[in-house]
Amino acid sequence: MTEVDPNELASERDFKSGDVILDVGGKTVATSADVRNAISDAYNNGKRTVLMRLDVTKFVAIPIARA
């Protein structure tokens, strides 16, 4: 991530500038479009939260109803 708005959900979930999102809901992602598509797929499959793996050791549960 290049920037994290302190007033947005990412900041509430402890994302920091420079964090690298490696997978979303178990799907490997490489671009911001991959992240959006993985979140959309999860939402369309009835999920209301998705687990993101950041860097190598940080996991963050993100509610996707607000995304």
C-alpha positions as CSV (number, residue, x, y, z in Angstrom):
1,M,0.0,0.0,0.0
2,T,1.4,3.4,-0.8
3,E,-0.9,5.4,1.4
4,V,-3.4,4.6,4.2
5,D,-6.0,7.2,5.0
6,P,-6.3,7.5,8.8
7,N,-10.0,7.9,8.5
8,E,-10.7,4.8,6.5
9,L,-11.3,1.1,7.2
10,A,-7.7,0.1,6.2
11,S,-6.4,2.3,9.1
12,E,-8.9,0.8,11.5
13,R,-7.6,-2.6,10.6
14,D,-4.0,-1.6,11.2
15,F,-2.8,-1.4,7.5
16,K,0.3,0.6,7.2
17,S,1.9,2.4,4.2
18,G,4.2,-0.1,2.6
19,D,2.2,-3.2,3.5
20,V,2.1,-5.7,0.7
21,I,-1.1,-7.6,0.2
22,L,-0.1,-11.2,-0.8
23,D,-3.5,-12.9,-0.9
24,V,-7.2,-12.2,-0.3
25,G,-9.5,-14.9,0.8
26,G,-6.8,-17.5,-0.1
27,K,-6.3,-16.1,-3.7
28,T,-2.8,-14.9,-4.5
29,V,-2.9,-11.3,-5.7
30,A,-0.3,-9.2,-7.5
31,T,-2.2,-6.0,-8.4
32,S,-4.9,-3.7,-7.0
33,A,-7.2,-5.1,-9.7
34,D,-6.6,-8.6,-8.3
35,V,-7.5,-7.4,-4.8
36,R,-10.7,-5.8,-6.0
37,N,-11.6,-8.9,-8.0
38,A,-10.9,-11.2,-5.0
39,I,-13.1,-9.0,-2.7
40,S,-15.9,-8.9,-5.3
41,D,-15.7,-12.7,-5.8
42,A,-16.0,-13.2,-2.1
43,Y,-18.9,-10.8,-1.8
44,N,-20.7,-12.4,-4.7
45,N,-20.2,-15.8,-3.0
46,G,-22.0,-14.6,0.1
47,K,-19.0,-13.8,2.2
48,R,-19.2,-10.7,4.4
49,T,-15.6,-10.8,5.6
50,V,-12.4,-11.7,3.8
51,L,-8.9,-12.6,5.3
52,M,-6.0,-10.8,3.7
53,R,-2.4,-11.9,4.1
54,L,0.0,-8.9,4.3
55,D,3.7,-9.3,3.9
56,V,4.6,-12.8,5.2
57,T,3.3,-12.9,8.7
58,K,0.4,-10.5,9.1
59,F,-3.2,-11.5,8.6
60,V,-6.1,-9.0,8.7
61,A,-9.9,-9.8,8.6
62,I,-11.7,-7.2,6.5
63,P,-15.5,-6.9,6.5
64,I,-16.4,-6.5,2.8
65,A,-20.0,-5.3,3.2
66,R,-18.5,-1.7,3.5
67,A,-16.0,-2.2,0.6
